[in-house]
Amino acid sequence: MKRILPIIRKEFLHILRDPRTLIAVLILPSMLLILFGYALTFDVKNIDLLINDADKSELSRQLIDGFKVSGKFRIVGYTEDRQDIEKDLKNGSAKVGLVIPRGFSACLKAKRAAPIQTVIDGANPLIAQSARNYTLVITQGVSARLAGSTGTPPVNVSSQLLYNPELKSVNFIVPGIITLILMMIPAVITSSAIVREKETGTIEQIIVSPVRPVHLMLGKITPYLMISAFDAFLITLVGVVWFGVILRGSVWLLALAVFVYMISTVGIGLLISTIAETQLVAQMAAFLSTMLPSFLLSGFVFPISSMPKVVQYISVFIPARYFLIVVRGIFLKGVGLDVFWREALILLFFGLIMISLSSLRFTKRLR
């Protein structure tokens, strides 16, 4: 600690003496959240479907086939228990549940309206609205074929929306913007940590000092973790107070998830700082390597399941992909660590790898 604390103090002095950094850190996140929160709207295409077919008849299979061939849904499984649908929607294994009750075929044969139900995860209003519209179109098409010449649709669809029943897009967008901001800002501000020493000529002092690379890395990232933590608090407060997004889960669990996520994002910035030769190059590299991939490949804009396989494999290396699942689960569904512990471990592992690589990159000799 005697070696780390002076480095922490030095980094805070650098930050306080640079008003541009303070403006970027304290004002930019809230501005981005407000601008994106009002401006962004998206379309989605692919939807994961879980089926509960209690009728198990030829007619119910024809209805299921209508969902299969539509290309709008991807059937992820079948269940005998209707309660499994809500469980899978909560943990993210499915986005929509299709319930076909017993007596479905009997109603159709008797020319009576046959009820079915879709249970939809409303946490993503774009997927939810698309799922509801697609279901109506599909069932109307199947109904027309089953009804024959009568023209009377024999299938009656009811929908149940969970977690975001009013389908407010802000409830979906704000957690996504929090993910993007906490990916970009910590990485960008940390990317100057080592390269600044090269530009100012103070790297020699560090080289001849008894500080080990791992001590230097810990000392460098600590101030940026603290500033990023304040950013996280600020933009979460804006999302809850300004936009009225309800935080259904635990605040402390959210704080823990944010901290683990920031280890990854700060680690990326630190690794870039050990590679780049100038602060401008480091900041541009940090921005391009965090903002654009996170925006496009995290599932924030486009569902990952609809992407080409190669792109899906690339998205595995995007930390925002995992934190997006966590933050939306905590905000909208109130889920606990039992649901997203895998994502949390991946983020922690990723952050430790980044910091370890940064320590290995930094050697106590001039290049």
Residue frames relative to the residue before (quaternion, step in Angstrom):
aa qw qx qy qz dx dy dz
M 1.0000 0.0000 0.0000 0.0000 0.00 0.00 0.00
K 0.6041 0.5591 -0.3666 0.4337 3.62 1.06 -0.64
R 0.6857 0.4564 -0.2833 0.4912 3.57 1.11 -0.60
I 0.6849 0.5005 -0.2871 0.4449 3.57 1.02 -0.74
L 0.6450 0.5680 -0.3355 0.3858 3.63 0.89 -0.91
P 0.6555 0.4920 -0.3506 0.4532 3.68 0.85 -0.68
I 0.6277 0.5242 -0.3380 0.4658 3.59 1.08 -0.66
I 0.6247 0.5283 -0.3319 0.4695 3.58 1.04 -0.81
R 0.6574 0.5093 -0.3055 0.4638 3.59 0.93 -0.94
K 0.6450 0.5310 -0.3115 0.4526 3.58 0.96 -0.87
E 0.6705 0.4967 -0.3061 0.4583 3.60 0.92 -0.88
F 0.6325 0.5199 -0.3348 0.4664 3.60 1.01 -0.75
L 0.6348 0.5205 -0.3327 0.4641 3.60 1.01 -0.74
H 0.6237 0.5289 -0.3353 0.4679 3.59 1.00 -0.78
I 0.6777 0.4996 -0.2942 0.4523 3.56 0.91 -0.95
L 0.6863 0.4946 -0.2867 0.4497 3.59 0.87 -0.95
R 0.6894 0.4719 -0.2812 0.4722 3.58 1.11 -0.60
D 0.6817 0.4317 -0.2781 0.5211 3.58 1.29 -0.08
P 0.2462 -0.8154 0.5035 0.1450 3.61 -0.01 1.25
R 0.5975 0.5737 -0.3751 0.4162 3.59 1.08 -0.60
T 0.6425 0.5133 -0.3191 0.4711 3.55 1.03 -0.78
L 0.6553 0.5138 -0.3172 0.4538 3.58 0.94 -0.86
I 0.6402 0.5143 -0.3257 0.4686 3.59 0.98 -0.83
A 0.6644 0.5102 -0.3051 0.4530 3.57 0.93 -0.94
V 0.7059 0.4807 -0.2655 0.4474 3.55 0.96 -0.88
L 0.7789 0.3885 -0.1862 0.4557 3.58 0.86 -0.96
I 0.7725 0.3554 -0.1835 0.4933 3.61 0.98 -0.75
L 0.6468 0.5731 -0.3295 0.3802 3.58 0.87 -0.95
P 0.6510 0.5263 -0.3574 0.4141 3.67 0.81 -0.78
S 0.6760 0.4818 -0.2996 0.4702 3.59 0.91 -0.88
M 0.6358 0.5251 -0.3291 0.4601 3.58 1.02 -0.79
L 0.6564 0.5072 -0.3119 0.4632 3.58 0.96 -0.86
L 0.6449 0.5291 -0.3238 0.4464 3.56 0.95 -0.87
I 0.6784 0.4894 -0.2926 0.4633 3.59 0.90 -0.92
L 0.6792 0.4949 -0.2970 0.4533 3.59 0.88 -0.95
F 0.7007 0.4478 -0.2742 0.4831 3.58 0.82 -0.97
G 0.6243 0.5723 -0.3410 0.4080 3.56 1.00 -0.79
Y 0.7198 0.4106 -0.2405 0.5055 3.57 1.07 -0.71
A 0.7466 0.4846 -0.2263 0.3958 3.56 0.97 -0.87
L 0.7220 0.5018 -0.2727 0.3905 3.60 0.94 -0.78
T 0.0914 0.7334 -0.6723 0.0426 3.52 -1.12 0.85
F 0.1173 -0.8235 0.5546 0.0218 3.59 -1.00 0.81
D 0.2910 -0.6969 0.6205 0.2113 3.49 -1.39 0.32
V 0.1478 -0.7770 0.6055 0.0879 3.55 -1.15 0.64
K 0.3181 -0.7894 0.5065 0.1383 3.55 -1.18 0.55
N 0.8171 0.2678 -0.1242 0.4951 3.60 0.64 -1.04
I 0.0849 -0.8125 0.5767 -0.0091 3.55 -0.96 0.93
D 0.3630 -0.7298 0.5421 0.2043 3.60 -0.87 1.00
L 0.1189 -0.8235 0.5546 -0.0059 3.56 -0.74 1.14
L 0.1286 -0.7542 0.6415 0.0562 3.56 -1.00 0.97
I 0.1949 -0.8240 0.5290 0.0567 3.58 -0.75 1.06
N 0.0922 -0.7448 0.6593 0.0455 3.52 -1.09 0.91
D 0.0004 -0.8148 0.5761 -0.0645 3.58 -0.13 1.33
A 0.1133 -0.8208 0.5592 0.0271 3.55 -0.16 1.30
D 0.6224 0.5648 -0.3401 0.4218 3.61 1.20 -0.40
K 0.0454 -0.8533 0.5151 0.0680 3.57 1.08 -0.87
S 0.4185 0.6844 -0.4775 0.3583 3.56 0.83 1.02
E 0.6818 -0.4634 0.3636 0.4338 3.53 -1.32 0.13
L 0.6656 0.5061 -0.3052 0.4557 3.58 1.00 -0.80
S 0.6440 0.4986 -0.3372 0.4721 3.60 1.00 -0.70
R 0.6312 0.5185 -0.3380 0.4675 3.60 1.10 -0.66
Q 0.6071 0.5407 -0.3514 0.4643 3.59 1.11 -0.64
L 0.6377 0.5146 -0.3262 0.4713 3.57 1.02 -0.77
I 0.6520 0.5066 -0.3116 0.4703 3.59 0.95 -0.89
D 0.6235 0.5412 -0.3353 0.4538 3.58 1.04 -0.78
G 0.6011 0.5638 -0.3531 0.4428 3.56 1.11 -0.67
F 0.6534 0.4853 -0.3039 0.4952 3.58 1.07 -0.74
K 0.6332 0.5510 -0.3330 0.4297 3.59 1.03 -0.80
V 0.7646 0.4018 -0.2119 0.4573 3.56 0.71 -1.10
S 0.5125 0.6660 -0.4222 0.3400 3.60 1.20 -0.25
G 0.3422 -0.7461 0.5012 0.2739 3.59 1.07 -0.68
K 0.5856 0.5931 -0.3627 0.4169 3.60 1.25 -0.07
F 0.7675 0.2781 -0.1411 0.5601 3.57 1.18 -0.58
R 0.1803 -0.7315 0.6424 0.1404 3.52 -1.30 0.48
I 0.3133 -0.7691 0.5295 0.1732 3.55 -0.48 1.21
V 0.1736 -0.8196 0.5429 0.0580 3.56 -0.58 1.19
G 0.8095 -0.1744 0.1004 0.5516 3.58 1.22 -0.11
Y 0.3300 -0.6948 0.6001 0.2195 3.51 -1.43 0.10
T 0.0875 -0.7992 0.5937 0.0338 3.56 -1.11 0.65
E 0.4077 -0.7064 0.5277 0.2374 3.54 -1.13 0.70
D 0.7280 0.3858 -0.2079 0.5273 3.57 1.21 -0.53
R 0.4356 -0.7186 0.4801 0.2517 3.56 -0.67 1.09
Q 0.5939 0.5919 -0.3638 0.4056 3.60 1.11 -0.60
D 0.5744 0.5993 -0.3787 0.4092 3.58 1.18 -0.48
I 0.5728 0.6109 -0.3840 0.3889 3.57 1.12 -0.57
E 0.6914 0.4590 -0.2870 0.4784 3.57 0.80 -0.97
K 0.6183 0.5435 -0.3474 0.4490 3.59 1.05 -0.72
D 0.6972 0.4636 -0.2755 0.4724 3.60 0.93 -0.92
L 0.6163 0.5254 -0.3503 0.4706 3.58 1.09 -0.59
K 0.6609 0.5198 -0.3117 0.4426 3.56 1.01 -0.77
N 0.7517 0.3704 -0.2258 0.4967 3.60 0.94 -0.80
G 0.5811 -0.6452 0.3471 0.3543 3.58 1.27 0.14
S 0.4372 0.7107 -0.4587 0.3057 3.61 1.21 0.12
A 0.7802 0.0828 -0.0500 0.6180 3.56 1.22 -0.49
K 0.3701 -0.7213 0.5442 0.2157 3.54 -1.29 0.40
V 0.7862 0.1220 -0.0424 0.6043 3.56 1.20 -0.62
G 0.1627 -0.7565 0.6240 0.1089 3.53 -1.16 0.70
L 0.1895 -0.7695 0.6017 0.1000 3.58 -0.93 0.91
V 0.1106 -0.8039 0.5843 0.0132 3.57 -0.66 1.18
I 0.0446 -0.7707 0.6355 -0.0098 3.56 -0.69 1.17
P 0.2541 -0.8201 0.4915 0.1459 3.63 -0.27 1.21
R 0.6333 -0.4846 0.4285 0.4248 3.53 -1.33 0.20
G 0.7457 0.3694 -0.2813 0.4779 3.58 -1.04 0.74
F 0.3866 0.7376 -0.4754 0.2837 3.57 1.28 0.02
S 0.7173 0.4368 -0.2629 0.4749 3.60 0.75 -1.02
A 0.6153 0.5520 -0.3555 0.4363 3.60 1.05 -0.69
C 0.6409 0.5148 -0.3253 0.4674 3.58 1.02 -0.77
L 0.6583 0.5092 -0.3181 0.4540 3.57 0.94 -0.83
K 0.6683 0.4982 -0.3073 0.4590 3.56 0.93 -0.86
A 0.6904 0.4454 -0.2683 0.5030 3.57 1.16 -0.58
K 0.4483 -0.7132 0.4274 0.3281 3.58 1.34 0.14
R 0.4762 0.6192 -0.4741 0.4063 3.54 1.07 0.78
A 0.6098 -0.5484 0.4157 0.3931 3.55 -1.21 0.48
A 0.2090 -0.7848 0.5763 0.0913 3.57 -0.75 1.08
P 0.2900 -0.7966 0.5033 0.1676 3.60 -0.54 1.11
I 0.0214 0.7286 -0.6840 -0.0293 3.53 -1.25 0.65
Q 0.2207 -0.7767 0.5761 0.1272 3.58 -1.22 0.37
T 0.1663 -0.7324 0.6472 0.1308 3.51 -1.20 0.67
V 0.1761 -0.7491 0.6330 0.0845 3.55 -0.96 0.99
I 0.0849 -0.8524 0.5143 -0.0416 3.56 -0.38 1.29
D 0.4085 -0.6720 0.5675 0.2440 3.53 -1.08 0.85
G 0.1941 -0.8270 0.5223 0.0751 3.57 -0.37 1.26
A 0.3826 0.7361 -0.4865 0.2740 3.61 1.24 0.10
N 0.7296 0.2360 -0.1667 0.6199 3.55 1.19 -0.60
P 0.2781 -0.8149 0.4796 0.1691 3.61 -0.09 1.24
L 0.6007 0.5654 -0.3676 0.4294 3.58 1.12 -0.52
I 0.6600 0.4727 -0.2929 0.5051 3.55 0.98 -0.86
A 0.6542 0.5338 -0.3182 0.4311 3.58 0.93 -0.90
Q 0.6808 0.4767 -0.2925 0.4730 3.58 0.88 -0.92
S 0.6410 0.5144 -0.3237 0.4687 3.56 1.00 -0.81
A 0.6467 0.5266 -0.3220 0.4481 3.57 0.95 -0.89
R 0.6611 0.5055 -0.3108 0.4592 3.58 0.93 -0.86
N 0.6740 0.4880 -0.2960 0.4691 3.59 0.95 -0.89
Y 0.6541 0.5102 -0.3197 0.4580 3.58 0.92 -0.88
T 0.6385 0.5375 -0.3338 0.4381 3.59 0.97 -0.83
L 0.6509 0.5148 -0.3162 0.4598 3.57 0.95 -0.84
V 0.6673 0.4998 -0.3078 0.4584 3.57 0.90 -0.89
I 0.6733 0.5042 -0.2976 0.4515 3.57 0.90 -0.95
T 0.6966 0.4691 -0.2866 0.4610 3.58 0.82 -0.96
Q 0.6188 0.5290 -0.3528 0.4614 3.59 1.08 -0.62
G 0.6474 0.5099 -0.3178 0.4688 3.57 1.03 -0.76
V 0.6635 0.4793 -0.2996 0.4902 3.58 0.93 -0.89
S 0.6369 0.5425 -0.3291 0.4380 3.58 0.98 -0.84
A 0.6444 0.5289 -0.3248 0.4466 3.55 0.96 -0.86
R 0.6661 0.4871 -0.3073 0.4739 3.59 0.99 -0.77
L 0.6913 0.4819 -0.2834 0.4577 3.57 0.96 -0.85
A 0.6744 0.5165 -0.2979 0.4355 3.56 1.04 -0.76
G 0.3484 -0.7596 0.4905 0.2473 3.57 1.19 -0.36
S 0.8304 -0.2353 0.1754 0.4736 3.52 -0.97 -0.81
T 0.5227 0.6582 -0.4217 0.3402 3.62 1.16 -0.25
G 0.3079 -0.7841 0.4888 0.2267 3.57 1.09 -0.64
T 0.5666 0.5899 -0.3923 0.4209 3.59 1.23 0.11
P 0.3715 -0.7391 0.5062 0.2438 3.63 -0.52 1.08
P 0.2442 -0.8208 0.4978 0.1374 3.60 -0.51 1.10
V 0.6561 0.4931 -0.3165 0.4757 3.61 1.26 -0.10
N 0.1457 -0.7919 0.5915 0.0414 3.55 -0.76 1.11
V 0.1610 -0.8225 0.5438 0.0440 3.59 -0.50 1.23
S 0.0337 -0.7545 0.6546 0.0330 3.54 -1.03 0.89
S 0.2151 -0.7936 0.5611 0.0952 3.58 -1.05 0.76
Q 0.1339 -0.7577 0.6345 0.0724 3.54 -1.11 0.80
L 0.1774 -0.7982 0.5720 0.0649 3.56 -0.67 1.15
L 0.1549 -0.7953 0.5829 0.0609 3.57 -0.81 1.04
Y 0.8511 0.2706 -0.1972 0.4045 3.54 -1.40 0.52
N 0.7892 -0.0133 0.0023 0.6140 3.62 1.09 -0.57
P 0.0527 -0.8791 0.4721 0.0387 3.58 0.75 1.08
E 0.6745 0.4799 -0.3042 0.4715 3.60 1.15 -0.51
L 0.3450 -0.7779 0.4606 0.2525 3.58 1.35 -0.06
K 0.2105 0.7763 -0.5595 0.2002 3.56 0.88 0.95
S 0.4076 -0.7385 0.4815 0.2380 3.56 -0.63 1.12
V 0.5845 0.5951 -0.3802 0.3995 3.59 1.11 -0.58
N 0.6164 0.5509 -0.3450 0.4444 3.61 1.11 -0.63
F 0.6754 0.4608 -0.2728 0.5070 3.55 1.22 -0.53
I 0.7089 0.4909 -0.2671 0.4303 3.58 0.91 -0.93
V 0.6575 0.5509 -0.3344 0.3905 3.61 0.82 -0.94
P 0.6654 0.4627 -0.3404 0.4767 3.69 0.79 -0.75
G 0.6295 0.5333 -0.3370 0.4536 3.59 1.08 -0.65
I 0.6574 0.4944 -0.3072 0.4786 3.58 0.99 -0.81
I 0.5968 0.5416 -0.3594 0.4705 3.60 1.06 -0.68
T 0.6375 0.5282 -0.3196 0.4609 3.57 1.00 -0.83
L 0.6814 0.4911 -0.2930 0.4569 3.59 0.87 -0.92
I 0.6698 0.5058 -0.3081 0.4479 3.58 0.89 -0.93
L 0.7064 0.4464 -0.2655 0.4809 3.59 0.93 -0.88
M 0.5871 0.5175 -0.3808 0.4924 3.56 1.28 -0.04
M 0.7498 0.4390 -0.2250 0.4409 3.56 0.83 -1.01
I 0.7096 0.4987 -0.2928 0.4025 3.60 0.62 -1.12
P 0.6905 0.4580 -0.3230 0.4572 3.69 0.70 -0.87
A 0.6553 0.5143 -0.3239 0.4486 3.59 0.96 -0.80
V 0.6735 0.5052 -0.3009 0.4479 3.60 0.92 -0.91
I 0.7169 0.4397 -0.2791 0.4635 3.60 0.79 -0.92
T 0.6612 0.4922 -0.3171 0.4690 3.61 1.11 -0.56
S 0.5648 0.6470 -0.3788 0.3447 3.58 1.14 -0.57
S 0.6696 0.4901 -0.3052 0.4673 3.62 1.22 -0.33
A 0.4210 0.7676 -0.4332 0.2143 3.59 1.24 -0.26
I 0.7749 0.3140 -0.1721 0.5208 3.61 0.78 -0.99
V 0.6683 0.5227 -0.3124 0.4273 3.56 0.92 -0.93
R 0.5634 0.5856 -0.3897 0.4334 3.61 1.18 -0.47
E 0.6342 0.5318 -0.3270 0.4561 3.56 1.04 -0.79
K 0.6325 0.5222 -0.3326 0.4654 3.59 1.07 -0.70
E 0.6935 0.4909 -0.2843 0.4441 3.59 0.88 -0.95
T 0.7319 0.4164 -0.2383 0.4838 3.59 0.96 -0.79
G 0.4985 -0.6916 0.4054 0.3299 3.58 1.25 -0.14
T 0.5217 0.6498 -0.4113 0.3694 3.58 1.22 0.20
I 0.4295 0.7118 -0.4645 0.3051 3.57 1.26 0.00
E 0.5992 0.5788 -0.3608 0.4194 3.58 1.14 -0.66
Q 0.6298 0.5409 -0.3348 0.4458 3.58 1.03 -0.78
I 0.6516 0.5020 -0.3094 0.4772 3.55 1.05 -0.78
I 0.6415 0.5539 -0.3251 0.4195 3.55 1.00 -0.87
V 0.7394 0.4037 -0.2322 0.4863 3.59 0.94 -0.87
S 0.5480 0.6126 -0.4010 0.4045 3.59 1.25 -0.10
P 0.5613 -0.6182 0.4264 0.3479 3.62 -1.22 0.31
V 0.4174 0.7217 -0.4649 0.2979 3.60 1.27 0.18
R 0.3474 -0.7276 0.5565 0.2007 3.57 -0.87 0.95
P 0.6585 -0.5249 0.3527 0.4080 3.61 -1.13 0.50
V 0.6709 0.4957 -0.3154 0.4524 3.60 0.89 -0.86
H 0.6219 0.5214 -0.3417 0.4739 3.61 1.08 -0.69
L 0.6424 0.5231 -0.3192 0.4602 3.56 0.99 -0.84
M 0.6588 0.5114 -0.3145 0.4533 3.58 0.91 -0.89
L 0.6677 0.4922 -0.3043 0.4684 3.60 0.93 -0.88
G 0.6620 0.5042 -0.3043 0.4636 3.55 0.98 -0.81
K 0.6560 0.5206 -0.3085 0.4510 3.56 1.05 -0.75
I 0.7479 0.4317 -0.2485 0.4388 3.58 0.82 -0.93
T 0.5390 0.6653 -0.4057 0.3198 3.62 1.09 -0.56
P 0.6798 0.4652 -0.3259 0.4640 3.67 0.77 -0.83
Y 0.6767 0.4957 -0.3006 0.4538 3.58 0.98 -0.81
L 0.5971 0.5322 -0.3591 0.4809 3.57 1.14 -0.54
M 0.6603 0.5055 -0.3083 0.4620 3.58 0.97 -0.84
I 0.6601 0.4867 -0.3068 0.4830 3.59 0.97 -0.83
S 0.6538 0.5081 -0.3107 0.4668 3.58 0.97 -0.83
A 0.6116 0.5418 -0.3468 0.4605 3.58 1.10 -0.66
F 0.6377 0.5028 -0.3235 0.4856 3.57 1.05 -0.76
D 0.6047 0.5497 -0.3408 0.4649 3.59 1.07 -0.77
A 0.6566 0.5222 -0.3086 0.4483 3.55 0.90 -0.97
F 0.6505 0.5046 -0.3125 0.4740 3.57 0.96 -0.87
L 0.6693 0.5252 -0.3029 0.4295 3.57 0.92 -0.94
I 0.7346 0.4183 -0.2602 0.4666 3.58 0.73 -0.99
T 0.5904 0.5366 -0.3759 0.4713 3.60 1.14 -0.47
L 0.6344 0.5256 -0.3182 0.4690 3.56 1.03 -0.81
V 0.6417 0.5100 -0.3199 0.4751 3.58 0.98 -0.85
G 0.6652 0.5177 -0.3083 0.4409 3.58 0.90 -0.89
V 0.7101 0.4521 -0.2592 0.4734 3.57 0.95 -0.89
V 0.7483 0.4033 -0.2231 0.4771 3.59 0.83 -1.00
W 0.7378 0.4316 -0.2461 0.4570 3.58 0.77 -1.01
F 0.7900 0.3104 -0.1510 0.5068 3.57 0.82 -1.02
G 0.4285 -0.7437 0.4361 0.2706 3.59 1.23 -0.16
V 0.3349 0.7289 -0.5257 0.2831 3.59 1.12 0.58
I 0.3435 -0.7619 0.5167 0.1859 3.57 -0.75 1.07
L 0.2617 -0.7388 0.6020 0.1523 3.56 -0.90 0.98
R 0.1733 -0.8396 0.5107 0.0648 3.58 -0.13 1.30
G 0.7095 0.4613 -0.2576 0.4664 3.58 1.11 -0.60
S 0.7293 -0.4243 0.3257 0.4267 3.53 -1.35 -0.23
V 0.4695 -0.6668 0.5071 0.2788 3.57 -0.94 0.95
W 0.6747 0.5006 -0.3010 0.4512 3.58 0.93 -0.88
L 0.6321 0.5128 -0.3316 0.4770 3.57 1.06 -0.66
L 0.6238 0.5233 -0.3276 0.4794 3.57 1.07 -0.73
A 0.6439 0.5211 -0.3176 0.4616 3.59 0.98 -0.85
L 0.6441 0.5143 -0.3162 0.4697 3.58 0.99 -0.82
A 0.6593 0.5064 -0.3050 0.4647 3.58 0.95 -0.89
V 0.6365 0.5239 -0.3233 0.4647 3.59 1.00 -0.83
F 0.6509 0.5220 -0.3220 0.4474 3.59 0.92 -0.88
V 0.6614 0.4930 -0.3101 0.4726 3.60 0.90 -0.91
Y 0.6450 0.5243 -0.3130 0.4594 3.58 1.00 -0.83
M 0.6805 0.4992 -0.2980 0.4459 3.58 0.93 -0.88
I 0.5454 0.5799 -0.4075 0.4476 3.60 1.14 -0.43
S 0.6544 0.5041 -0.3043 0.4744 3.58 1.03 -0.82
T 0.7160 0.4646 -0.2750 0.4426 3.59 0.76 -1.01
V 0.6470 0.4904 -0.3143 0.4921 3.58 1.02 -0.78
G 0.6222 0.5498 -0.3349 0.4454 3.58 1.06 -0.73
I 0.6232 0.5283 -0.3358 0.4687 3.59 1.05 -0.73
G 0.6662 0.5018 -0.3001 0.4629 3.57 0.90 -0.91
L 0.6559 0.5147 -0.3104 0.4566 3.56 0.98 -0.83
L 0.6423 0.5138 -0.3272 0.4651 3.60 0.96 -0.79
I 0.6403 0.5107 -0.3221 0.4748 3.58 0.98 -0.82
S 0.6422 0.5440 -0.3227 0.4330 3.58 1.00 -0.80
T 0.6682 0.4894 -0.3068 0.4689 3.59 1.08 -0.62
I 0.6829 0.4793 -0.2758 0.4775 3.58 1.26 -0.39
A 0.6918 0.5029 -0.2835 0.4337 3.60 0.89 -0.99
E 0.4136 -0.7172 0.5147 0.2227 3.55 -1.26 0.53
T 0.7803 0.1783 -0.1125 0.5887 3.62 1.19 -0.45
Q 0.6189 -0.5603 0.4006 0.3775 3.55 -1.22 0.50
L 0.6323 0.5420 -0.3413 0.4358 3.60 0.98 -0.79
V 0.6590 0.4939 -0.3019 0.4802 3.56 0.94 -0.92
A 0.6501 0.5288 -0.3181 0.4434 3.58 0.94 -0.86
Q 0.6897 0.4796 -0.2879 0.4599 3.57 0.88 -0.93
M 0.6421 0.5042 -0.3264 0.4764 3.59 1.00 -0.76
A 0.6516 0.5108 -0.3157 0.4635 3.58 0.97 -0.84
A 0.6504 0.5150 -0.3137 0.4619 3.57 0.99 -0.83
F 0.6513 0.5143 -0.3147 0.4607 3.58 0.97 -0.85
L 0.7130 0.4650 -0.2670 0.4519 3.57 0.78 -1.03
S 0.7135 0.4589 -0.2635 0.4592 3.59 1.01 -0.73
T 0.7260 0.3967 -0.2450 0.5055 3.60 1.22 -0.19
M 0.7252 0.4694 -0.2704 0.4250 3.59 0.65 -1.09
L 0.7364 0.4400 -0.2569 0.4451 3.58 0.64 -1.10
P 0.6778 0.4619 -0.3252 0.4707 3.66 0.78 -0.82
S 0.6573 0.5082 -0.3188 0.4561 3.60 0.98 -0.80
F 0.6515 0.5243 -0.3136 0.4497 3.57 1.01 -0.79
L 0.7828 0.3715 -0.1717 0.4687 3.56 0.91 -0.94
L 0.8116 0.3317 -0.1267 0.4640 3.60 0.96 -0.84
S 0.5555 0.6320 -0.3925 0.3714 3.60 1.22 0.04
G 0.5447 -0.5811 0.4216 0.4335 3.57 1.22 -0.40
F 0.4500 0.6970 -0.4440 0.3385 3.57 1.29 0.04
V 0.7644 0.3146 -0.1716 0.5359 3.59 0.89 -0.91
F 0.8161 0.0988 -0.0072 0.5693 3.57 0.71 -1.10
P 0.5215 -0.6203 0.4723 0.3467 3.61 -1.00 0.74
I 0.4978 -0.6774 0.4519 0.2985 3.57 -0.83 0.98
S 0.6305 0.5638 -0.3408 0.4104 3.59 1.02 -0.71
S 0.6734 0.4892 -0.2990 0.4667 3.60 1.19 -0.43
M 0.5552 0.6199 -0.3893 0.3949 3.59 1.27 -0.17
P 0.6099 -0.5168 0.4295 0.4202 3.62 -1.23 0.32
K 0.6539 -0.5537 0.3496 0.3789 3.56 -1.13 0.68
V 0.6353 0.5362 -0.3385 0.4407 3.58 0.95 -0.84
V 0.6723 0.4880 -0.2931 0.4732 3.57 0.95 -0.88
Q 0.6089 0.5480 -0.3491 0.4550 3.58 1.07 -0.68
Y 0.6462 0.5090 -0.3173 0.4719 3.59 1.01 -0.78
I 0.6345 0.5217 -0.3295 0.4656 3.59 1.03 -0.77
S 0.6531 0.5465 -0.3182 0.4167 3.59 0.97 -0.84
V 0.5077 0.6496 -0.4169 0.3826 3.58 1.26 -0.35
F 0.7201 0.4400 -0.2362 0.4817 3.59 1.13 -0.67
I 0.5511 0.5848 -0.3992 0.4416 3.61 1.25 0.30
P 0.3709 -0.7578 0.4822 0.2359 3.66 -0.38 1.14
A 0.6000 0.5889 -0.3657 0.3993 3.60 1.05 -0.69
R 0.5528 0.6122 -0.3925 0.4070 3.58 1.13 -0.56
Y 0.7272 0.4331 -0.2421 0.4743 3.58 0.90 -0.92
F 0.6707 0.4924 -0.3165 0.4557 3.57 0.94 -0.81
L 0.5834 0.5814 -0.3736 0.4267 3.60 1.10 -0.61
I 0.6297 0.5180 -0.3248 0.4792 3.57 1.04 -0.78
V 0.6709 0.5102 -0.2940 0.4506 3.56 0.95 -0.93
V 0.7281 0.4572 -0.2703 0.4333 3.58 0.67 -1.08
R 0.6556 0.4793 -0.3261 0.4838 3.61 1.00 -0.66
G 0.6272 0.5376 -0.3402 0.4492 3.57 1.05 -0.69
I 0.6781 0.4750 -0.2908 0.4796 3.59 0.96 -0.85
F 0.6879 0.4947 -0.2886 0.4459 3.59 0.86 -0.95
L 0.8312 0.3030 -0.1196 0.4506 3.57 0.57 -1.17
K 0.7915 0.3130 -0.1615 0.4994 3.59 1.02 -0.71
G 0.3656 -0.7549 0.4746 0.2669 3.57 1.24 -0.32
V 0.2908 0.7857 -0.5032 0.2120 3.58 1.12 0.60
G 0.3826 -0.7254 0.5309 0.2137 3.55 -1.28 0.39
L 0.7609 -0.3828 0.2761 0.4453 3.51 -1.35 -0.08
D 0.5753 0.6060 -0.3765 0.4000 3.59 1.16 -0.49
V 0.6688 0.4927 -0.2901 0.4751 3.58 1.22 -0.47
F 0.8336 0.2066 -0.0769 0.5065 3.60 0.83 -0.96
W 0.2642 0.7898 -0.5211 0.1867 3.63 1.09 0.50
R 0.6038 0.5556 -0.3701 0.4356 3.62 1.06 -0.59
E 0.6616 0.5007 -0.3029 0.4688 3.56 0.93 -0.91
A 0.6429 0.5242 -0.3246 0.4544 3.60 1.01 -0.80
L 0.6568 0.5025 -0.3106 0.4687 3.60 0.97 -0.81
I 0.6288 0.5293 -0.3351 0.4607 3.59 1.00 -0.78
L 0.6610 0.5034 -0.3067 0.4643 3.59 0.93 -0.88
L 0.6575 0.5020 -0.3137 0.4661 3.59 0.92 -0.86
F 0.6483 0.5135 -0.3103 0.4688 3.58 0.95 -0.87
F 0.6503 0.5221 -0.3133 0.4543 3.57 0.95 -0.89
G 0.6671 0.5053 -0.3027 0.4561 3.59 0.92 -0.88
L 0.6591 0.5018 -0.3117 0.4654 3.58 0.95 -0.85
I 0.6192 0.5324 -0.3384 0.4675 3.59 1.06 -0.71
M 0.6613 0.5137 -0.3125 0.4485 3.60 0.91 -0.91
I 0.6809 0.4784 -0.2925 0.4711 3.59 0.90 -0.91
S 0.6370 0.5224 -0.3281 0.4622 3.60 1.03 -0.75
L 0.6515 0.5038 -0.3128 0.4732 3.58 0.97 -0.81
S 0.6234 0.5361 -0.3362 0.4593 3.57 1.07 -0.76
S 0.6535 0.5093 -0.3140 0.4636 3.59 0.96 -0.82
L 0.6606 0.5010 -0.3052 0.4685 3.54 1.03 -0.78
R 0.6412 0.5344 -0.3220 0.4468 3.58 1.07 -0.75
F 0.7095 0.4326 -0.2617 0.4909 3.56 1.01 -0.76
T 0.0016 -0.7930 0.6083 -0.0335 3.56 -0.61 1.08
K 0.4886 -0.6909 0.4554 0.2767 3.53 -1.06 0.75
R 0.6112 0.4756 -0.4183 0.4746 3.51 0.57 1.23
L 0.5268 -0.6363 0.4595 0.3262 3.57 -1.09 0.61
R 0.2315 -0.7444 0.6074 0.1529 3.56 -1.12 0.66
